[in-house]
Each structure stands twice: as structure tokens, then as C-alpha cells.
Amino acid sequence: MPYRLTVLGTGYLGATHAACMAELGFEVLGLDVDQAKIDRLRRGDLPIHEPGLEELLRRNLESGRLRFTTSFEEAANFGDVHFVCVGTPQKKGEYGADVSYLDAVIESLAPHLDRQCLVVGKSTVPVGTAERLAEKLVRLAPAGAQVELAWNPEFLREGFAVRDTLHPDRIVLGVASDRAEKVLRDVYAPLGEEIPIVVTDYPTAELVKSAANAFLATKISFINAMAEVCEAAHADVKQLSLALSFDERIGGKYLNPGLGFGGGCLPKDIRAFMARAGELGAYQALTFLSEVDAINMRRRARMVDLARELVGGSFEGRTVGVLGAAFKPNSDDIRDSPALDVSVTIAQHGGKVTVYDPVALGNARAAHPDLGYADSARGAARDADVVLLLTEWQEFVEIDPEELGLVVAARNIVDGRNALDADAWREAGWHYRALGRP
């Protein structure tokens, strides 16, 4: 391979990108300032749950193509292309994105860049960030203008990150020179020629990710707004969604009604998008995202209300079994998890809550030690006055309603993801309720 790659930041995005680039045949050096995380990665111990990623990590460690370090000097000396994959969380008390981790990486790496290279941002950032960082690189790097910046946003879905990296539906290259474009085309050439590549400027590349997440959030909140109307009209949002999905202008993807979105991307990204639009004087263009966000949060409150109805109007002295802690299946990510938000709210209202999740229990326990936890779905449901399905793990979708009914105090269930067979649960004697359905 003509280039050696570094990946700066080994969280969810960085660990995935490093392992996948090594899998494509590149020599890759991953960097993080967290020594404990680097030690784990060197042992082939993945600190996150992502299907298929640990196998890639271990295989490429063994081959020698993938290594890890905490030294920016080593990374600068090693790499021809430096991918920046650090987080941009929501600022505390504000909607805007905190890009301080990005600045810290640039300020730590640039003083060691004494030869021609390309720094590639993959993080989701407010538009205008790339141009500012490009100027900072040239100012701080000994090699000056020989150090270029490109912006190459990621479009990973948790649970499908390996597939999305090795088989992306598109690649966006925000570049300021033909050389930067050529380098990135070379880097991604092993993925195949059939993948669409969009070459554009910095601000457009930055906006692509923000716009994509805003659209997805809007589509999810749209069907959940329809669920609110369906409840008021005694209609069935699942059938409504099905009918809409046959319209090729609309399609069925992300049109699943339920508890709404969470995680470390959509909520904070749409808020950061609104904040940046306001700074640019274009706030009115994105005011609809305020309602998208509000609809999403209302779903959580409605879930609590449905559960309260099924236990007689109060959670005091009631036992609640919760299936799911992660914000989505096939992940152990609990950031802004609707499942845990609902669980904590019910506990605050006097309910005795017991949670089970196939992989996210450790993270949930650490974040919310006051909740109860079980090591199985049956354990979470034992003696429950109501069971809540809050994360649609396949394990939960396939539960035998008759078998689960043997351990509960009352056969009440609220399907927060519209994932269960309502008829089968009702035939087994359960009082079945779901968001947006009669």
C-alpha cells in the first residue's frame, strides 16, 4: 500500500476505521490519549460492542498491520494520512457542539508534522470548522502549507459499522486541492469502483452529515407525530406506516413508529445543526428541527403514561420489568438512551424497576446504579405488574408470551418499539399496548 495511515481517537468511530483500514491492507497506527484504552486495544480487547469488529481488530493486530500508541510524535513520523476521529459532544447547557477535542488533536499533532501529509477529519462538526482547522494546521506545522486538510464525514450506523465502512453507500470528500482528492481516492480504492464518490468543498462536506442526520431524525419524528394523531383518532400507526411505505417517494426505511431515537449522534447533531444555523443567521431555516426534537422527547413521556395506565394510575408499590437498556439493538451504547430515560423516570415516580439488556447491562449499571438489574428477560419480568419492551433486540421479539406470562404478577405489556406480534400476545392473555395503536 502506498500510504501509511494513522487514526487519531480510538472510540467507536476510530476503532472501527482503524481496524477496517488495516483489513483493506494498510499499515495503520491508532492513537489515543487514554493509556488504559490503548492497553485494551493492544490486547485485542474491544471496549465497545460492535458485531464483527473484535474479530477484525484481533486479526489485524496479529498480522502486524495494526498497532496503537499514545505518542503524537510517533503518529506524525509514521503516517502519510492522518484520520481524525474524536468526538464532538453537545456542550453542557447549550445546543452547540463541543469541538475542543478536535482542536486538541490538531494542536498536539501539528508541531510534529515536518513533511508533506494529509490530515482528514471524519468527525461531525459545525460547518466552518474545517476551514478554521486547515489554517491552524498550516500555522502550527513545521511543514507549513505541505500539510493539507480534507473533510471526509462518516456515515456509520451502530450495529452495522463494519459493513458501513467496508461497503459504504457513498464517500464524500471535502478537499481544497487535486492532490488531496487523489490521496483519498487512492486510500478508498480497495473498496471498489462502484461506490459513488462526491467531491466537494469543506462546508458542503461538513453539511452532508448534519443534513443526513436531520433528515433521518425528521422522518422518525414524522411517523411518531402520526402515532400521536393515531392515538387520538383510535387508528393504527403500524398500518398507516405500512401504507405509506409503498409510496416510492416516501419508502419504509426509518418509518417505524415507537419510542424514538437516542444515542450519541442524532439528538446532539440536530441540536448542533440548529445552533450553527443560528450563528450563521439562518436559524429560521431549521426551526422545524425544534419540533422534531420535541416530538422525540414526547414519545418517552407517553411511554411512561401508558405504563402508568396499565398499573392503575400510580407506580407507587408497583414492579416494572424493562427489556432493553441500549439506545438501539446490536449496541451497548446507552448515550441518551430512551430506554434508560423511561426507566429512570418510572423509578423516580416510585416504581421498582428491573432492567435486562443482552450487552448493555455493564454500562447501564455504571450510569444508573439505583435501578435494579437482572441477567435475563425472565429475571427482569419476575413479579412485574407491567413489562416494557424498550429496545427491540431480536431476543425480545422472539420471546414466548406464554412462557413470560408464567413469571409476571400481571400480564400487562407496553411495546415501545412496535416490534411484537400484538395478536400473539393478546391470545396469550396479555393486555397489550403500543405507541400509536388502539
C-alpha positions in Angstrom: 0.0 0.0 0.0 1.4 3.4 -0.9 0.3 5.2 2.3 0.6 4.6 6.0 -2.4 5.7 8.0 -3.0 6.9 11.5 -6.3 7.1 13.2 -6.4 9.8 16.0 -9.1 8.9 18.6 -10.0 5.2 19.1 -13.6 5.5 20.3 -16.4 3.9 18.4 -15.6 5.7 15.1 -11.8 5.5 15.4 -11.5 1.9 16.5 -13.8 0.8 13.6 -12.0 2.9 11.0 -8.5 1.7 12.1 -9.5 -2.0 12.1 -11.2 -1.7 8.7 -8.4 0.2 7.0 -6.0 -2.4 8.3 -8.3 -5.1 6.9 -8.0 -3.4 3.5 -4.3 -3.9 3.7 -2.9 -0.6 5.0 -0.4 -0.2 7.8 -2.4 1.6 10.5 -1.4 3.2 13.8 -4.2 4.1 16.1 -3.7 6.9 18.7 -5.5 7.8 21.9 -4.5 9.8 25.0 -6.3 7.2 27.2 -3.5 4.8 28.1 -6.0 2.3 29.6 -8.0 2.2 26.3 -4.8 1.7 24.3 -3.7 -1.1 26.5 -7.0 -2.9 26.0 -6.9 -2.4 22.2 -3.3 -3.8 22.1 -4.6 -6.9 23.8 -7.4 -7.2 21.2 -10.0 -6.3 23.8 -12.6 -4.0 22.2 -14.1 -1.5 24.7 -17.4 -1.3 22.8 -19.9 -3.9 21.5 -20.0 -3.8 17.7 -20.7 -7.0 15.7 -17.7 -8.3 13.8 -15.3 -5.6 14.9 -13.4 -7.5 17.6 -12.5 -10.3 15.0 -11.1 -7.6 12.6 -9.2 -6.0 15.5 -7.5 -9.2 16.6 -6.8 -10.4 13.1 -5.0 -7.2 12.1 -3.1 -7.0 15.4 -1.8 -10.5 14.7 -0.9 -9.6 11.1 1.1 -6.6 12.3 -0.8 -4.2 10.1 -2.5 -2.6 13.1 -0.7 -1.0 16.1 -1.7 1.5 18.8 0.2 4.3 20.6 -0.3 7.3 22.8 2.5 9.3 21.2 1.6 12.1 18.7 5.3 12.3 17.7 5.2 8.6 16.7 2.0 9.1 14.8 3.4 12.1 12.9 6.5 10.2 12.0 4.5 7.1 10.9 1.6 8.5 8.9 1.1 9.9 5.5 -2.6 10.3 6.0 -4.0 11.1 9.5 -7.7 10.4 10.1 -9.1 12.5 13.0 -11.9 10.6 14.7 -12.6 12.3 18.0 -16.0 13.1 19.5 -17.9 16.3 19.2 -20.4 16.1 22.1 -23.1 18.6 22.9 -21.9 21.4 25.1 -23.2 21.3 28.6 -26.2 23.6 28.9 -26.1 24.5 25.2 -27.2 23.1 21.9 -23.9 23.7 20.2 -21.2 21.1 19.6 -18.0 21.0 21.7 -15.1 20.8 19.2 -12.4 21.2 21.8 -11.3 17.6 21.3 -10.7 18.3 17.6 -8.6 21.4 18.4 -6.6 19.4 21.0 -5.7 16.8 18.4 -4.6 19.4 15.8 -2.6 21.3 18.4 -0.9 18.1 19.6 -0.2 16.6 16.2 0.7 19.7 14.1 4.0 20.6 15.8 5.4 17.2 14.8 4.3 17.4 11.1 7.6 18.2 9.3 6.8 16.7 5.9 4.1 16.5 3.3 0.9 14.8 4.6 -2.9 14.9 4.6 -5.0 15.3 7.8 -8.5 14.0 7.3 -11.4 15.0 9.6 -14.1 12.4 9.9 -16.0 13.8 12.9 -19.4 15.5 12.7 -18.7 19.2 13.1 -20.4 22.7 12.8 -20.0 24.0 9.2 -16.9 26.3 9.1 -14.8 24.1 11.4 -12.7 22.6 8.6 -11.6 25.9 7.2 -10.5 27.1 10.7 -8.6 23.9 11.4 -6.9 24.0 8.0 -5.5 27.4 8.8 -4.4 26.2 12.2 -2.5 23.2 10.7 -0.6 25.4 8.3 0.3 27.8 11.1 1.4 25.2 13.6 3.1 22.6 11.4 6.8 22.9 10.6 6.0 21.7 7.1 3.5 24.6 6.7 1.4 24.5 3.5 2.6 21.0 2.8 0.2 19.8 5.4 -3.3 19.8 3.9 -6.7 19.2 5.4 -9.6 17.3 4.0 -13.1 16.5 5.4 -14.5 13.0 4.9 -17.6 12.6 7.0 -18.5 9.2 8.4 -22.0 7.6 8.0 -21.8 4.7 10.3 -24.8 3.0 11.9 -24.1 1.4 15.3 -24.6 -2.3 14.9 -23.5 -2.2 11.2 -20.3 -0.1 11.5 -18.0 -2.7 9.9 -20.4 -3.2 6.9 -20.8 0.5 6.5 -17.1 1.1 6.5 -16.2 -1.7 4.1 -19.3 -1.3 1.9 -20.3 2.3 2.2 -23.3 3.7 0.1 -21.3 6.8 -0.7 -18.0 8.6 0.1 -17.9 12.3 0.5 -14.5 14.1 0.0 -14.3 17.8 1.1 -11.0 18.9 -0.4 -9.1 22.0 -1.3 -6.7 20.6 -3.8 -6.4 17.9 -6.5 -3.6 16.3 -4.5 -5.9 15.8 -1.5 -8.6 14.3 -3.7 -6.0 11.9 -5.3 -4.7 10.7 -2.0 -8.2 9.9 -0.7 -9.2 8.2 -3.9 -6.1 6.0 -3.5 -7.0 5.3 0.1 -10.5 4.2 -0.7 -9.7 2.4 -4.0 -9.6 -1.0 -2.3 -13.4 -0.6 -1.6 -14.1 -0.9 -5.3 -15.0 1.4 -8.2 -18.8 1.1 -7.9 -19.1 3.2 -4.8 -20.3 6.8 -5.6 -17.7 9.4 -4.6 -18.9 13.0 -4.2 -16.0 15.5 -4.3 -16.9 18.9 -2.9 -15.6 21.8 -0.7 -15.2 21.9 3.0 -18.6 23.4 4.0 -20.6 21.1 1.8 -18.8 18.1 3.1 -19.5 19.2 6.7 -23.2 19.9 5.9 -23.8 16.5 4.3 -23.6 14.6 7.7 -25.6 17.2 9.5 -28.3 17.2 6.8 -28.4 13.4 6.6 -29.0 13.1 10.4 -31.5 15.9 10.3 -33.5 14.2 7.6 -33.4 10.8 9.4 -34.5 12.4 12.7 -37.3 14.2 10.8 -38.6 11.1 9.2 -38.6 9.2 12.6 -40.3 12.1 14.3 -42.8 12.4 11.5 -44.1 8.9 11.9 -44.1 9.4 15.7 -46.2 12.5 15.2 -48.6 10.4 13.2 -48.6 8.0 16.1 -49.8 10.8 18.4 -52.7 11.6 15.9 -53.5 7.9 15.6 -53.9 7.5 19.4 -56.2 10.5 19.4 -58.2 9.1 16.5 -58.1 5.4 17.6 -56.2 4.5 14.4 -53.3 2.1 14.0 -50.0 3.8 13.2 -48.4 0.5 12.1 -50.9 0.0 9.4 -50.6 3.7 8.5 -46.8 3.3 8.2 -47.2 0.2 6.1 -49.5 2.0 3.6 -47.0 5.0 3.4 -44.1 2.7 2.8 -45.4 1.5 -0.6 -45.2 5.1 -1.9 -41.8 5.1 -3.6 -41.4 8.8 -2.9 -41.6 8.0 0.9 -40.3 4.5 1.4 -40.4 2.4 4.5 -36.9 2.9 6.0 -36.9 4.9 9.3 -40.7 4.9 9.2 -41.0 2.6 12.2 -43.2 4.2 15.0 -42.1 3.8 18.6 -40.1 5.3 21.4 -38.0 7.4 19.1 -34.3 8.0 18.6 -31.4 8.4 21.0 -27.7 7.6 21.0 -24.6 9.7 20.6 -25.4 11.1 17.2 -28.9 12.1 16.1 -30.0 14.1 19.2 -26.8 16.1 19.7 -26.3 16.5 15.9 -29.7 18.1 15.2 -29.2 20.4 18.1 -25.7 21.4 17.0 -27.1 22.0 13.5 -29.7 24.4 14.8 -27.2 26.2 16.9 -24.8 26.7 14.0 -27.6 27.8 11.7 -28.4 30.5 14.3 -24.8 31.6 14.3 -24.9 31.9 10.5 -28.1 34.0 10.6 -30.1 31.1 9.1 -31.9 29.9 12.3 -35.4 30.1 10.7 -34.4 27.5 8.1 -34.1 24.9 10.8 -36.8 25.9 13.3 -38.7 22.7 12.3 -35.9 20.7 14.0 -37.0 22.1 17.3 -40.4 20.3 16.9 -38.6 17.1 15.6 -36.7 17.1 18.9 -39.8 17.8 20.9 -41.8 15.0 19.3 -39.0 12.6 20.0 -38.9 13.6 23.7 -42.7 13.4 24.0 -42.6 9.7 23.0 -40.7 9.0 26.2 -43.3 10.8 28.3 -46.1 8.9 26.5 -44.4 5.6 27.2 -44.3 6.4 30.9 -48.0 7.4 30.7 -49.0 4.1 29.1 -47.2 2.1 31.7 -48.8 4.1 34.5 -52.3 3.5 33.0 -51.7 -0.3 33.0 -50.7 -0.4 36.7 -53.8 1.6 37.8 -52.6 5.2 37.7 -49.6 5.2 40.0 -46.2 3.5 40.1 -46.0 3.5 44.0 -45.5 0.0 45.1 -45.6 -1.4 41.6 -42.9 -3.6 40.0 -41.9 -2.8 36.4 -39.8 -5.1 34.2 -37.8 -3.4 31.4 -36.5 -5.2 28.4 -33.7 -3.1 26.9 -31.1 -0.5 28.1 -29.1 0.3 24.9 -30.5 3.1 22.7 -30.8 0.5 19.9 -30.2 -3.2 19.4 -26.8 -4.7 18.5 -25.1 -2.0 20.6 -24.0 -1.4 24.2 -24.3 2.4 23.7 -26.5 4.0 26.4 -25.9 7.6 25.5 -29.3 9.4 25.5 -31.0 6.0 25.7 -34.8 6.4 25.6 -35.0 3.0 27.4 -33.0 4.2 30.4 -34.7 7.6 30.3 -38.1 5.9 30.7 -36.7 3.5 33.4 -35.2 6.3 35.5 -38.4 8.4 35.2 -40.6 5.5 36.4 -38.2 4.8 39.3 -38.4 8.5 40.3 -42.2 8.1 40.4 -41.9 5.2 42.9 -41.8 2.2 40.6 -39.5 -0.7 41.4 -37.7 -1.1 38.1 -35.7 -4.1 37.0 -33.8 -3.9 33.6 -32.3 -6.5 31.4 -30.2 -6.0 28.2 -28.1 -8.6 26.4 -25.0 -6.4 26.2 -25.5 -3.0 27.8 -26.0 -4.0 31.4 -22.5 -3.1 32.5 -22.8 0.5 31.0 -26.3 0.8 32.4 -25.3 -0.2 35.9 -22.4 2.2 35.9 -24.6 5.1 34.8 -27.7 4.3 36.9 -26.7 2.2 39.9 -30.0 2.9 41.6 -32.0 0.9 39.1 -32.5 -2.9 39.5 -30.9 -5.3 37.0 -31.4 -8.9 36.0 -29.4 -11.3 33.9 -32.3 -12.5 31.8 -35.6 -11.3 30.3 -37.4 -13.7 32.7 -35.5 -12.2 35.6 -36.5 -8.7 34.7 -40.1 -9.6 34.3 -40.4 -11.7 37.5 -43.3 -10.4 39.6 -43.8 -7.4 37.3 -47.1 -5.6 37.2 -46.1 -4.4 33.8 -43.4 -5.3 31.3 -41.9 -2.7 28.9 -40.2 -3.5 25.7 -37.9 -0.5 25.1 -35.1 -1.8 22.9 -36.0 -4.2 20.0 -33.4 -6.9 20.5 -34.3 -10.0 18.4 -34.1 -11.9 21.7 -37.1 -9.9 23.0 -39.0 -10.0 19.7 -38.9 -13.8 19.8 -39.9 -14.2 23.5 -42.7 -16.7 24.0 -45.6 -14.6 25.6 -47.0 -17.7 27.4 -43.6 -18.5 29.0 -43.0 -15.0 30.1 -46.5 -14.9 31.5 -45.6 -17.6 34.0 -43.3 -15.3 36.0 -45.2 -11.9 36.0 -47.6 -10.7 38.6 -49.9 -9.3 35.8 -49.9 -9.9 32.1 -49.5 -6.2 31.1 -47.0 -5.2 28.4 -46.2 -1.9 26.6 -44.4 -2.4 23.3 -42.3 0.7 23.0 -40.9 -0.3 19.6 -44.0 -1.8 17.9 -41.8 -4.9 17.5 -44.1 -7.7 18.9 -46.9 -9.7 17.4 -49.8 -8.0 19.1 -52.3 -10.8 18.3 -50.0 -13.5 19.7 -49.6 -11.6 23.0 -53.3 -10.9 23.3 -54.1 -14.5 22.6 -51.7 -15.4 25.5 -53.8 -13.3 27.8 -51.7 -10.2 27.9 -53.1 -6.6 28.0 -51.0 -5.3 25.0 -50.5 -1.6 24.4 -48.2 0.1 22.0 -47.4 3.7 21.0 -49.8 4.8 18.3 -52.1 1.8 18.3 -55.6 1.1 19.6 
